[in-house]
């Protein structure tokens, strides 16, 4: 990317509050219809498994959403 002079910029929602509701409606519709799939990882265990599920998520080992199964 450096050799091609590509610029990567972040996007902060707080600077565009007027777009939050339309975005949530659009994105929610895309998820509901299956146009976008949110990856999910389910970690077995009880409450004590939560810290162990959070660390890999923060380190980038999981994409999407991590959940701890309480059953």
PDB file of N, CA, C, O and CB in Angstrom:
ATOM      1  N   UNK A   1       0.815  -1.182   0.000  1.00  0.00           N
ATOM      2  CA  UNK A   1       0.000   0.000   0.000  1.00  0.00           C
ATOM      3  C   UNK A   1       0.867   1.257   0.000  1.00  0.00           C
ATOM      4  O   UNK A   1       0.504   2.252  -0.628  1.00  0.00           O
ATOM      5  CB  UNK A   1      -0.932  -0.008   1.194  1.00  0.00           C
ATOM      6  N   UNK A   2       1.984   1.230   0.681  1.00  0.00           N
ATOM      7  CA  UNK A   2       2.825   2.414   0.737  1.00  0.00           C
ATOM      8  C   UNK A   2       3.361   2.761  -0.647  1.00  0.00           C
ATOM      9  O   UNK A   2       3.391   3.930  -1.033  1.00  0.00           O
ATOM     10  CB  UNK A   2       3.980   2.203   1.717  1.00  0.00           C
ATOM     11  N   UNK A   3       3.785   1.743  -1.392  1.00  0.00           N
ATOM     12  CA  UNK A   3       4.319   1.974  -2.728  1.00  0.00           C
ATOM     13  C   UNK A   3       3.297   2.566  -3.687  1.00  0.00           C
ATOM     14  O   UNK A   3       3.664   3.227  -4.659  1.00  0.00           O
ATOM     15  CB  UNK A   3       4.843   0.690  -3.290  1.00  0.00           C
ATOM     16  N   UNK A   4       2.024   2.334  -3.418  1.00  0.00           N
ATOM     17  CA  UNK A   4       0.964   2.840  -4.294  1.00  0.00           C
ATOM     18  C   UNK A   4       0.316   4.102  -3.732  1.00  0.00           C
ATOM     19  O   UNK A   4      -0.648   4.611  -4.303  1.00  0.00           O
ATOM     20  CB  UNK A   4      -0.096   1.769  -4.507  1.00  0.00           C
ATOM     21  N   UNK A   5       0.839   4.605  -2.622  1.00  0.00           N
ATOM     22  CA  UNK A   5       0.349   5.845  -1.998  1.00  0.00           C
ATOM     23  C   UNK A   5      -1.139   5.774  -1.638  1.00  0.00           C
ATOM     24  O   UNK A   5      -1.899   6.704  -1.908  1.00  0.00           O
ATOM     25  CB  UNK A   5       0.591   7.027  -2.933  1.00  0.00           C
ATOM     26  N   UNK A   6      -1.533   4.678  -1.038  1.00  0.00           N
ATOM     27  CA  UNK A   6      -2.916   4.499  -0.606  1.00  0.00           C
ATOM     28  C   UNK A   6      -3.081   5.152   0.756  1.00  0.00           C
ATOM     29  O   UNK A   6      -2.214   5.019   1.620  1.00  0.00           O
ATOM     30  CB  UNK A   6      -3.305   2.989  -0.554  1.00  0.00           C
ATOM     31  N   UNK A   7      -4.176   5.847   0.950  1.00  0.00           N
ATOM     32  CA  UNK A   7      -4.476   6.478   2.226  1.00  0.00           C
ATOM     33  C   UNK A   7      -5.633   5.736   2.890  1.00  0.00           C
ATOM     34  O   UNK A   7      -6.656   5.479   2.256  1.00  0.00           O
ATOM     35  CB  UNK A   7      -4.817   7.981   2.038  1.00  0.00           C
ATOM     36  N   UNK A   8      -5.471   5.400   4.144  1.00  0.00           N
ATOM     37  CA  UNK A   8      -6.521   4.745   4.915  1.00  0.00           C
ATOM     38  C   UNK A   8      -6.962   5.728   5.988  1.00  0.00           C
ATOM     39  O   UNK A   8      -6.134   6.244   6.739  1.00  0.00           O
ATOM     40  CB  UNK A   8      -6.028   3.381   5.543  1.00  0.00           C
ATOM     41  N   UNK A   9      -8.256   5.989   6.063  1.00  0.00           N
ATOM     42  CA  UNK A   9      -8.773   6.938   7.038  1.00  0.00           C
ATOM     43  C   UNK A   9      -9.878   6.282   7.851  1.00  0.00           C
ATOM     44  O   UNK A   9     -10.654   5.477   7.335  1.00  0.00           O
ATOM     45  CB  UNK A   9      -9.291   8.216   6.343  1.00  0.00           C
ATOM     46  N   UNK A  10      -9.936   6.635   9.116  1.00  0.00           N
ATOM     47  CA  UNK A  10     -10.985   6.117   9.988  1.00  0.00           C
ATOM     48  C   UNK A  10     -12.283   6.890   9.818  1.00  0.00           C
ATOM     49  O   UNK A  10     -12.309   7.953   9.197  1.00  0.00           O
ATOM     50  CB  UNK A  10     -10.537   6.168  11.441  1.00  0.00           C
ATOM     51  N   UNK A  11     -13.338   6.359  10.363  1.00  0.00           N
ATOM     52  CA  UNK A  11     -14.655   6.991  10.288  1.00  0.00           C
ATOM     53  C   UNK A  11     -15.244   6.981  11.687  1.00  0.00           C
ATOM     54  O   UNK A  11     -15.375   5.925  12.305  1.00  0.00           O
ATOM     55  CB  UNK A  11     -15.599   6.256   9.264  1.00  0.00           C
ATOM     56  N   UNK A  12     -15.594   8.145  12.179  1.00  0.00           N
ATOM     57  CA  UNK A  12     -16.191   8.247  13.512  1.00  0.00           C
ATOM     58  C   UNK A  12     -17.674   8.569  13.378  1.00  0.00           C
ATOM     59  O   UNK A  12     -18.064   9.553  12.750  1.00  0.00           O
ATOM     60  CB  UNK A  12     -15.470   9.329  14.365  1.00  0.00           C
ATOM     61  N   UNK A  13     -18.472   7.725  13.976  1.00  0.00           N
ATOM     62  CA  UNK A  13     -19.923   7.918  13.922  1.00  0.00           C
ATOM     63  C   UNK A  13     -20.318   9.210  14.620  1.00  0.00           C
ATOM     64  O   UNK A  13     -21.275   9.863  14.203  1.00  0.00           O
ATOM     65  CB  UNK A  13     -20.653   6.728  14.561  1.00  0.00           C
ATOM     66  N   UNK A  14     -19.608   9.590  15.668  1.00  0.00           N
ATOM     67  CA  UNK A  14     -19.984  10.779  16.432  1.00  0.00           C
ATOM     68  C   UNK A  14     -19.973  12.043  15.576  1.00  0.00           C
ATOM     69  O   UNK A  14     -20.634  13.023  15.920  1.00  0.00           O
ATOM     70  CB  UNK A  14     -19.048  10.954  17.615  1.00  0.00           C
ATOM     71  N   UNK A  15     -19.244  12.035  14.484  1.00  0.00           N
ATOM     72  CA  UNK A  15     -19.231  13.193  13.598  1.00  0.00           C
ATOM     73  C   UNK A  15     -20.375  13.202  12.606  1.00  0.00           C
ATOM     74  O   UNK A  15     -20.522  14.159  11.846  1.00  0.00           O
ATOM     75  CB  UNK A  15     -17.940  13.246  12.858  1.00  0.00           C
ATOM     76  N   UNK A  16     -21.199  12.146  12.597  1.00  0.00           N
ATOM     77  CA  UNK A  16     -22.282  12.018  11.619  1.00  0.00           C
ATOM     78  C   UNK A  16     -23.526  11.446  12.279  1.00  0.00           C
ATOM     79  O   UNK A  16     -24.106  10.482  11.778  1.00  0.00           O
ATOM     80  CB  UNK A  16     -21.850  11.130  10.439  1.00  0.00           C
ATOM     81  N   UNK A  17     -23.938  12.026  13.391  1.00  0.00           N
ATOM     82  CA  UNK A  17     -25.103  11.503  14.123  1.00  0.00           C
ATOM     83  C   UNK A  17     -26.370  11.503  13.267  1.00  0.00           C
ATOM     84  O   UNK A  17     -27.253  10.669  13.468  1.00  0.00           O
ATOM     85  CB  UNK A  17     -25.340  12.328  15.387  1.00  0.00           C
ATOM     86  N   UNK A  18     -26.461  12.426  12.324  1.00  0.00           N
ATOM     87  CA  UNK A  18     -27.650  12.500  11.477  1.00  0.00           C
ATOM     88  C   UNK A  18     -27.791  11.274  10.572  1.00  0.00           C
ATOM     89  O   UNK A  18     -28.883  11.001  10.072  1.00  0.00           O
ATOM     90  CB  UNK A  18     -27.604  13.762  10.630  1.00  0.00           C
ATOM     91  N   UNK A  19     -26.712  10.543  10.360  1.00  0.00           N
ATOM     92  CA  UNK A  19     -26.745   9.356   9.501  1.00  0.00           C
ATOM     93  C   UNK A  19     -26.911   8.055  10.285  1.00  0.00           C
ATOM     94  O   UNK A  19     -27.038   6.985   9.690  1.00  0.00           O
ATOM     95  CB  UNK A  19     -25.481   9.288   8.678  1.00  0.00           C
ATOM     96  N   UNK A  20     -26.909   8.142  11.629  1.00  0.00           N
ATOM     97  CA  UNK A  20     -26.939   6.930  12.445  1.00  0.00           C
ATOM     98  C   UNK A  20     -28.219   6.122  12.239  1.00  0.00           C
ATOM     99  O   UNK A  20     -28.153   4.917  11.997  1.00  0.00           O
ATOM    100  CB  UNK A  20     -26.794   7.291  13.910  1.00  0.00           C
ATOM    101  N   UNK A  21     -29.372   6.763  12.332  1.00  0.00           N
ATOM    102  CA  UNK A  21     -30.638   6.021  12.201  1.00  0.00           C
ATOM    103  C   UNK A  21     -30.788   5.404  10.808  1.00  0.00           C
ATOM    104  O   UNK A  21     -31.118   4.221  10.715  1.00  0.00           O
ATOM    105  CB  UNK A  21     -31.831   6.949  12.490  1.00  0.00           C
ATOM    106  N   UNK A  22     -30.560   6.151   9.718  1.00  0.00           N
ATOM    107  CA  UNK A  22     -30.660   5.508   8.400  1.00  0.00           C
ATOM    108  C   UNK A  22     -29.674   4.351   8.228  1.00  0.00           C
ATOM    109  O   UNK A  22     -30.003   3.335   7.616  1.00  0.00           O
ATOM    110  CB  UNK A  22     -30.427   6.536   7.308  1.00  0.00           C
ATOM    111  N   UNK A  23     -28.471   4.507   8.767  1.00  0.00           N
ATOM    112  CA  UNK A  23     -27.477   3.437   8.658  1.00  0.00           C
ATOM    113  C   UNK A  23     -27.953   2.189   9.389  1.00  0.00           C
ATOM    114  O   UNK A  23     -27.880   1.086   8.848  1.00  0.00           O
ATOM    115  CB  UNK A  23     -26.120   3.897   9.221  1.00  0.00           C
ATOM    116  N   UNK A  24     -28.442   2.358  10.621  1.00  0.00           N
ATOM    117  CA  UNK A  24     -28.907   1.209  11.389  1.00  0.00           C
ATOM    118  C   UNK A  24     -30.071   0.510  10.683  1.00  0.00           C
ATOM    119  O   UNK A  24     -30.149  -0.719  10.676  1.00  0.00           O
ATOM    120  CB  UNK A  24     -29.327   1.648  12.797  1.00  0.00           C
ATOM    121  N   UNK A  25     -30.971   1.290  10.094  1.00  0.00           N
ATOM    122  CA  UNK A  25     -32.090   0.691   9.374  1.00  0.00           C
ATOM    123  C   UNK A  25     -31.605  -0.080   8.145  1.00  0.00           C
ATOM    124  O   UNK A  25     -32.045  -1.203   7.899  1.00  0.00           O
ATOM    125  CB  UNK A  25     -33.095   1.772   8.958  1.00  0.00           C
ATOM    126  N   UNK A  26     -30.699   0.525   7.377  1.00  0.00           N
ATOM    127  CA  UNK A  26     -30.166  -0.146   6.183  1.00  0.00           C
ATOM    128  C   UNK A  26     -29.388  -1.399   6.551  1.00  0.00           C
ATOM    129  O   UNK A  26     -29.627  -2.468   5.990  1.00  0.00           O
ATOM    130  CB  UNK A  26     -29.270   0.805   5.391  1.00  0.00           C
ATOM    131  N   UNK A  27     -28.459  -1.274   7.487  1.00  0.00           N
ATOM    132  CA  UNK A  27     -27.611  -2.393   7.862  1.00  0.00           C
ATOM    133  C   UNK A  27     -28.433  -3.523   8.464  1.00  0.00           C
ATOM    134  O   UNK A  27     -28.209  -4.693   8.154  1.00  0.00           O
ATOM    135  CB  UNK A  27     -26.538  -1.941   8.844  1.00  0.00           C
ATOM    136  N   UNK A  28     -29.395  -3.171   9.334  1.00  0.00           N
ATOM    137  CA  UNK A  28     -30.261  -4.191   9.922  1.00  0.00           C
ATOM    138  C   UNK A  28     -31.029  -4.959   8.865  1.00  0.00           C
ATOM    139  O   UNK A  28     -31.194  -6.175   8.972  1.00  0.00           O
ATOM    140  CB  UNK A  28     -31.228  -3.558  10.896  1.00  0.00           C
ATOM    141  N   UNK A  29     -31.506  -4.250   7.835  1.00  0.00           N
ATOM    142  CA  UNK A  29     -32.211  -4.908   6.737  1.00  0.00           C
ATOM    143  C   UNK A  29     -31.299  -5.847   5.973  1.00  0.00           C
ATOM    144  O   UNK A  29     -31.709  -6.944   5.592  1.00  0.00           O
ATOM    145  CB  UNK A  29     -32.798  -3.876   5.790  1.00  0.00           C
ATOM    146  N   UNK A  30     -30.062  -5.424   5.746  1.00  0.00           N
ATOM    147  CA  UNK A  30     -29.106  -6.273   5.024  1.00  0.00           C
ATOM    148  C   UNK A  30     -28.818  -7.552   5.808  1.00  0.00           C
ATOM    149  O   UNK A  30     -28.708  -8.630   5.225  1.00  0.00           O
ATOM    150  CB  UNK A  30     -27.793  -5.505   4.759  1.00  0.00           C
ATOM    151  N   UNK A  31     -28.695  -7.430   7.128  1.00  0.00           N
ATOM    152  CA  UNK A  31     -28.438  -8.610   7.961  1.00  0.00           C
ATOM    153  C   UNK A  31     -29.660  -9.522   7.967  1.00  0.00           C
ATOM    154  O   UNK A  31     -29.531 -10.737   7.821  1.00  0.00           O
ATOM    155  CB  UNK A  31     -28.070  -8.193   9.408  1.00  0.00           C
ATOM    156  N   UNK A  32     -30.846  -8.937   8.137  1.00  0.00           N
ATOM    157  CA  UNK A  32     -32.079  -9.738   8.177  1.00  0.00           C
ATOM    158  C   UNK A  32     -32.317 -10.499   6.876  1.00  0.00           C
ATOM    159  O   UNK A  32     -32.785 -11.636   6.909  1.00  0.00           O
ATOM    160  CB  UNK A  32     -33.276  -8.841   8.467  1.00  0.00           C
ATOM    161  N   UNK A  33     -32.002  -9.893   5.734  1.00  0.00           N
ATOM    162  CA  UNK A  33     -32.242 -10.557   4.444  1.00  0.00           C
ATOM    163  C   UNK A  33     -31.110 -11.493   4.040  1.00  0.00           C
ATOM    164  O   UNK A  33     -31.228 -12.219   3.053  1.00  0.00           O
ATOM    165  CB  UNK A  33     -32.443  -9.520   3.360  1.00  0.00           C
ATOM    166  N   UNK A  34     -30.009 -11.482   4.800  1.00  0.00           N
ATOM    167  CA  UNK A  34     -28.894 -12.366   4.488  1.00  0.00           C
ATOM    168  C   UNK A  34     -27.900 -11.781   3.506  1.00  0.00           C
ATOM    169  O   UNK A  34     -26.958 -12.459   3.097  1.00  0.00           O
ATOM    170  CB  UNK A  34     -29.410 -13.642   3.950  1.00  0.00           C
ATOM    171  N   UNK A  35     -28.102 -10.508   3.117  1.00  0.00           N
ATOM    172  CA  UNK A  35     -27.165  -9.864   2.204  1.00  0.00           C
ATOM    173  C   UNK A  35     -25.789  -9.718   2.857  1.00  0.00           C
ATOM    174  O   UNK A  35     -24.758  -9.812   2.190  1.00  0.00           O
ATOM    175  CB  UNK A  35     -27.700  -8.489   1.768  1.00  0.00           C
ATOM    176  N   UNK A  36     -25.792  -9.487   4.169  1.00  0.00           N
ATOM    177  CA  UNK A  36     -24.562  -9.429   4.964  1.00  0.00           C
ATOM    178  C   UNK A  36     -24.678 -10.460   6.069  1.00  0.00           C
ATOM    179  O   UNK A  36     -25.705 -10.541   6.743  1.00  0.00           O
ATOM    180  CB  UNK A  36     -24.317  -7.992   5.553  1.00  0.00           C
ATOM    181  N   UNK A  37     -23.633 -11.248   6.260  1.00  0.00           N
ATOM    182  CA  UNK A  37     -23.602 -12.220   7.352  1.00  0.00           C
ATOM    183  C   UNK A  37     -22.564 -11.779   8.372  1.00  0.00           C
ATOM    184  O   UNK A  37     -21.434 -11.445   8.015  1.00  0.00           O
ATOM    185  CB  UNK A  37     -23.287 -13.653   6.825  1.00  0.00           C
ATOM    186  N   UNK A  38     -22.946 -11.777   9.630  1.00  0.00           N
ATOM    187  CA  UNK A  38     -22.039 -11.419  10.712  1.00  0.00           C
ATOM    188  C   UNK A  38     -21.474 -12.710  11.290  1.00  0.00           C
ATOM    189  O   UNK A  38     -22.228 -13.514  11.839  1.00  0.00           O
ATOM    190  CB  UNK A  38     -22.765 -10.567  11.815  1.00  0.00           C
ATOM    191  N   UNK A  39     -20.160 -12.928  11.178  1.00  0.00           N
ATOM    192  CA  UNK A  39     -19.576 -14.156  11.728  1.00  0.00           C
ATOM    193  C   UNK A  39     -19.771 -14.228  13.242  1.00  0.00           C
ATOM    194  O   UNK A  39     -19.704 -13.213  13.936  1.00  0.00           O
ATOM    195  CB  UNK A  39     -18.078 -14.236  11.386  1.00  0.00           C
ATOM    196  N   UNK A  40     -20.012 -15.433  13.739  1.00  0.00           N
ATOM    197  CA  UNK A  40     -20.210 -15.637  15.170  1.00  0.00           C
ATOM    198  C   UNK A  40     -19.349 -16.802  15.651  1.00  0.00           C
ATOM    199  O   UNK A  40     -19.256 -17.838  14.993  1.00  0.00           O
ATOM    200  CB  UNK A  40     -21.702 -15.898  15.486  1.00  0.00           C
ATOM    201  N   UNK A  41     -18.726 -16.613  16.804  1.00  0.00           N
ATOM    202  CA  UNK A  41     -17.965 -17.670  17.463  1.00  0.00           C
ATOM    203  C   UNK A  41     -18.624 -17.900  18.818  1.00  0.00           C
ATOM    204  O   UNK A  41     -18.820 -16.956  19.583  1.00  0.00           O
ATOM    205  CB  UNK A  41     -16.431 -17.293  17.612  1.00  0.00           C
ATOM    206  N   UNK A  42     -18.964 -19.146  19.115  1.00  0.00           N
ATOM    207  CA  UNK A  42     -19.561 -19.481  20.406  1.00  0.00           C
ATOM    208  C   UNK A  42     -18.520 -20.227  21.219  1.00  0.00           C
ATOM    209  O   UNK A  42     -18.032 -21.280  20.808  1.00  0.00           O
ATOM    210  CB  UNK A  42     -20.865 -20.335  20.237  1.00  0.00           C
ATOM    211  N   UNK A  43     -18.182 -19.673  22.380  1.00  0.00           N
ATOM    212  CA  UNK A  43     -17.193 -20.269  23.279  1.00  0.00           C
ATOM    213  C   UNK A  43     -17.953 -20.991  24.383  1.00  0.00           C
ATOM    214  O   UNK A  43     -18.747 -20.364  25.084  1.00  0.00           O
ATOM    215  CB  UNK A  43     -16.216 -19.182  23.874  1.00  0.00           C
ATOM    216  N   UNK A  44     -17.732 -22.303  24.557  1.00  0.00           N
ATOM    217  CA  UNK A  44     -18.444 -23.028  25.611  1.00  0.00           C
ATOM    218  C   UNK A  44     -17.926 -22.641  26.990  1.00  0.00           C
ATOM    219  O   UNK A  44     -16.747 -22.331  27.158  1.00  0.00           O
ATOM    220  CB  UNK A  44     -18.308 -24.540  25.406  1.00  0.00           C
ATOM    221  N   UNK A  45     -18.813 -22.663  27.963  1.00  0.00           N
ATOM    222  CA  UNK A  45     -18.412 -22.374  29.336  1.00  0.00           C
ATOM    223  C   UNK A  45     -19.442 -21.532  30.046  1.00  0.00           C
ATOM    224  O   UNK A  45     -20.491 -21.207  29.490  1.00  0.00           O
ATOM    225  CB  UNK A  45     -17.073 -21.675  29.362  1.00  0.00           C
ATOM    226  N   UNK A  46     -19.142 -21.191  31.250  1.00  0.00           N
ATOM    227  CA  UNK A  46     -20.017 -20.349  32.050  1.00  0.00           C
ATOM    228  C   UNK A  46     -19.427 -18.941  32.102  1.00  0.00           C
ATOM    229  O   UNK A  46     -18.657 -18.555  31.222  1.00  0.00           O
ATOM    230  CB  UNK A  46     -20.201 -20.934  33.483  1.00  0.00           C
ATOM    231  N   UNK A  47     -19.789 -18.173  33.134  1.00  0.00           N
ATOM    232  CA  UNK A  47     -19.312 -16.802  33.255  1.00  0.00           C
ATOM    233  C   UNK A  47     -17.786 -16.713  33.275  1.00  0.00           C
ATOM    234  O   UNK A  47     -17.216 -15.729  32.803  1.00  0.00           O
ATOM    235  CB  UNK A  47     -19.877 -16.174  34.507  1.00  0.00           C
ATOM    236  N   UNK A  48     -17.123 -17.735  33.819  1.00  0.00           N
ATOM    237  CA  UNK A  48     -15.660 -17.710  33.916  1.00  0.00           C
ATOM    238  C   UNK A  48     -14.981 -17.810  32.557  1.00  0.00           C
ATOM    239  O   UNK A  48     -13.788 -17.529  32.445  1.00  0.00           O
ATOM    240  CB  UNK A  48     -15.181 -18.838  34.801  1.00  0.00           C
ATOM    241  N   UNK A  49     -15.722 -18.206  31.515  1.00  0.00           N
ATOM    242  CA  UNK A  49     -15.145 -18.323  30.177  1.00  0.00           C
ATOM    243  C   UNK A  49     -15.126 -16.987  29.436  1.00  0.00           C
ATOM    244  O   UNK A  49     -14.464 -16.861  28.406  1.00  0.00           O
ATOM    245  CB  UNK A  49     -15.918 -19.346  29.367  1.00  0.00           C
ATOM    246  N   UNK A  50     -15.849 -15.988  29.952  1.00  0.00           N
ATOM    247  CA  UNK A  50     -15.952 -14.707  29.246  1.00  0.00           C
ATOM    248  C   UNK A  50     -14.608 -14.024  29.027  1.00  0.00           C
ATOM    249  O   UNK A  50     -14.344 -13.589  27.907  1.00  0.00           O
ATOM    250  CB  UNK A  50     -16.855 -13.783  30.007  1.00  0.00           C
ATOM    251  N   UNK A  51     -13.743 -13.905  30.032  1.00  0.00           N
ATOM    252  CA  UNK A  51     -12.453 -13.257  29.769  1.00  0.00           C
ATOM    253  C   UNK A  51     -11.632 -14.002  28.715  1.00  0.00           C
ATOM    254  O   UNK A  51     -10.946 -13.378  27.906  1.00  0.00           O
ATOM    255  CB  UNK A  51     -11.652 -13.152  31.060  1.00  0.00           C
ATOM    256  N   UNK A  52     -11.700 -15.313  28.726  1.00  0.00           N
ATOM    257  CA  UNK A  52     -10.974 -16.110  27.744  1.00  0.00           C
ATOM    258  C   UNK A  52     -11.525 -15.962  26.338  1.00  0.00           C
ATOM    259  O   UNK A  52     -10.799 -16.166  25.365  1.00  0.00           O
ATOM    260  CB  UNK A  52     -11.000 -17.553  28.139  1.00  0.00           C
ATOM    261  N   UNK A  53     -12.797 -15.610  26.215  1.00  0.00           N
ATOM    262  CA  UNK A  53     -13.408 -15.393  24.900  1.00  0.00           C
ATOM    263  C   UNK A  53     -13.117 -13.988  24.393  1.00  0.00           C
ATOM    264  O   UNK A  53     -13.053 -13.763  23.185  1.00  0.00           O
ATOM    265  CB  UNK A  53     -14.924 -15.626  24.963  1.00  0.00           C
ATOM    266  N   UNK A  54     -12.941 -13.048  25.307  1.00  0.00           N
ATOM    267  CA  UNK A  54     -12.717 -11.658  24.910  1.00  0.00           C
ATOM    268  C   UNK A  54     -11.315 -11.425  24.361  1.00  0.00           C
ATOM    269  O   UNK A  54     -11.149 -10.683  23.393  1.00  0.00           O
ATOM    270  CB  UNK A  54     -12.957 -10.741  26.087  1.00  0.00           C
ATOM    271  N   UNK A  55     -10.319 -12.037  24.956  1.00  0.00           N
ATOM    272  CA  UNK A  55      -8.941 -11.793  24.531  1.00  0.00           C
ATOM    273  C   UNK A  55      -8.696 -12.170  23.068  1.00  0.00           C
ATOM    274  O   UNK A  55      -8.144 -11.350  22.335  1.00  0.00           O
ATOM    275  CB  UNK A  55      -7.990 -12.564  25.419  1.00  0.00           C
ATOM    276  N   UNK A  56      -9.074 -13.365  22.603  1.00  0.00           N
ATOM    277  CA  UNK A  56      -8.871 -13.669  21.181  1.00  0.00           C
ATOM    278  C   UNK A  56      -9.644 -12.720  20.256  1.00  0.00           C
ATOM    279  O   UNK A  56      -9.182 -12.422  19.155  1.00  0.00           O
ATOM    280  CB  UNK A  56      -9.288 -15.105  20.897  1.00  0.00           C
ATOM    281  N   UNK A  57     -10.812 -12.246  20.693  1.00  0.00           N
ATOM    282  CA  UNK A  57     -11.582 -11.300  19.890  1.00  0.00           C
ATOM    283  C   UNK A  57     -10.792 -10.002  19.727  1.00  0.00           C
ATOM    284  O   UNK A  57     -10.699  -9.466  18.622  1.00  0.00           O
ATOM    285  CB  UNK A  57     -12.964 -11.022  20.539  1.00  0.00           C
ATOM    286  N   UNK A  58     -10.228  -9.499  20.813  1.00  0.00           N
ATOM    287  CA  UNK A  58      -9.452  -8.262  20.767  1.00  0.00           C
ATOM    288  C   UNK A  58      -8.143  -8.421  20.005  1.00  0.00           C
ATOM    289  O   UNK A  58      -7.632  -7.457  19.436  1.00  0.00           O
ATOM    290  CB  UNK A  58      -9.166  -7.783  22.168  1.00  0.00           C
ATOM    291  N   UNK A  59      -7.602  -9.630  19.993  1.00  0.00           N
ATOM    292  CA  UNK A  59      -6.338  -9.889  19.282  1.00  0.00           C
ATOM    293  C   UNK A  59      -6.554 -10.191  17.803  1.00  0.00           C
ATOM    294  O   UNK A  59      -5.588 -10.396  17.069  1.00  0.00           O
ATOM    295  CB  UNK A  59      -5.601 -11.052  19.933  1.00  0.00           C
ATOM    296  N   UNK A  60      -7.803 -10.221  17.357  1.00  0.00           N
ATOM    297  CA  UNK A  60      -8.085 -10.435  15.947  1.00  0.00           C
ATOM    298  C   UNK A  60      -8.218 -11.884  15.527  1.00  0.00           C
ATOM    299  O   UNK A  60      -8.289 -12.181  14.335  1.00  0.00           O
ATOM    300  CB  UNK A  60      -7.035  -9.812  15.151  1.00  0.00           C
ATOM    301  N   UNK A  61      -8.252 -12.799  16.500  1.00  0.00           N
ATOM    302  CA  UNK A  61      -8.403 -14.219  16.144  1.00  0.00           C
ATOM    303  C   UNK A  61      -9.830 -14.539  15.697  1.00  0.00           C
ATOM    304  O   UNK A  61     -10.044 -15.452  14.899  1.00  0.00           O
ATOM    305  CB  UNK A  61      -8.020 -15.109  17.336  1.00  0.00           C
ATOM    306  N   UNK A  62     -10.799 -13.790  16.210  1.00  0.00           N
ATOM    307  CA  UNK A  62     -12.186 -13.965  15.814  1.00  0.00           C
ATOM    308  C   UNK A  62     -12.597 -12.751  14.991  1.00  0.00           C
ATOM    309  O   UNK A  62     -12.132 -11.639  15.241  1.00  0.00           O
ATOM    310  CB  UNK A  62     -13.115 -14.149  17.057  1.00  0.00           C
ATOM    311  N   UNK A  63     -13.455 -12.961  14.023  1.00  0.00           N
ATOM    312  CA  UNK A  63     -14.054 -11.853  13.286  1.00  0.00           C
ATOM    313  C   UNK A  63     -15.535 -11.833  13.617  1.00  0.00           C
ATOM    314  O   UNK A  63     -16.155 -12.889  13.748  1.00  0.00           O
ATOM    315  CB  UNK A  63     -13.816 -11.985  11.737  1.00  0.00           C
ATOM    316  N   UNK A  64     -16.098 -10.670  13.751  1.00  0.00           N
ATOM    317  CA  UNK A  64     -17.529 -10.576  14.002  1.00  0.00           C
ATOM    318  C   UNK A  64     -17.864 -10.524  15.467  1.00  0.00           C
ATOM    319  O   UNK A  64     -17.496  -9.576  16.160  1.00  0.00           O
ATOM    320  CB  UNK A  64     -18.234 -11.724  13.377  1.00  0.00           C
ATOM    321  N   UNK A  65     -18.562 -11.536  15.948  1.00  0.00           N
ATOM    322  CA  UNK A  65     -19.104 -11.533  17.299  1.00  0.00           C
ATOM    323  C   UNK A  65     -18.683 -12.792  18.044  1.00  0.00           C
ATOM    324  O   UNK A  65     -18.715 -13.888  17.486  1.00  0.00           O
ATOM    325  CB  UNK A  65     -20.631 -11.416  17.265  1.00  0.00           C
ATOM    326  N   UNK A  66     -18.289 -12.634  19.309  1.00  0.00           N
ATOM    327  CA  UNK A  66     -17.965 -13.785  20.156  1.00  0.00           C
ATOM    328  C   UNK A  66     -18.990 -13.858  21.280  1.00  0.00           C
ATOM    329  O   UNK A  66     -19.299 -12.854  21.921  1.00  0.00           O
ATOM    330  CB  UNK A  66     -16.509 -13.680  20.731  1.00  0.00           C
ATOM    331  N   UNK A  67     -19.514 -15.060  21.510  1.00  0.00           N
ATOM    332  CA  UNK A  67     -20.493 -15.264  22.575  1.00  0.00           C
ATOM    333  C   UNK A  67     -20.037 -16.400  23.470  1.00  0.00           C
ATOM    334  O   UNK A  67     -19.381 -17.339  23.019  1.00  0.00           O
ATOM    335  CB  UNK A  67     -21.894 -15.559  21.992  1.00  0.00           C
ATOM    336  N   UNK A  68     -20.390 -16.305  24.739  1.00  0.00           N
ATOM    337  CA  UNK A  68     -20.081 -17.374  25.691  1.00  0.00           C
ATOM    338  C   UNK A  68     -21.392 -18.114  25.967  1.00  0.00           C
ATOM    339  O   UNK A  68     -22.385 -17.507  26.369  1.00  0.00           O
ATOM    340  CB  UNK A  68     -19.434 -16.804  27.033  1.00  0.00           C
ATOM    341  N   UNK A  69     -21.380 -19.434  25.747  1.00  0.00           N
ATOM    342  CA  UNK A  69     -22.560 -20.249  25.988  1.00  0.00           C
ATOM    343  C   UNK A  69     -22.690 -20.501  27.487  1.00  0.00           C
ATOM    344  O   UNK A  69     -21.766 -21.024  28.111  1.00  0.00           O
ATOM    345  CB  UNK A  69     -22.483 -21.588  25.203  1.00  0.00           C
ATOM    346  N   UNK A  70     -23.814 -20.137  28.058  1.00  0.00           N
ATOM    347  CA  UNK A  70     -24.034 -20.336  29.494  1.00  0.00           C
ATOM    348  C   UNK A  70     -24.744 -21.643  29.777  1.00  0.00           C
ATOM    349  O   UNK A  70     -25.046 -21.934  30.934  1.00  0.00           O
ATOM    350  CB  UNK A  70     -24.836 -19.184  30.071  1.00  0.00           C
ATOM    351  N   UNK A  71     -25.016 -22.428  28.771  1.00  0.00           N
ATOM    352  CA  UNK A  71     -25.746 -23.695  28.959  1.00  0.00           C
ATOM    353  C   UNK A  71     -24.760 -24.843  28.971  1.00  0.00           C
ATOM    354  O   UNK A  71     -25.159 -25.998  29.117  1.00  0.00           O
ATOM    355  CB  UNK A  71     -26.810 -23.907  27.844  1.00  0.00           C
TER     356      UNK A  71
END
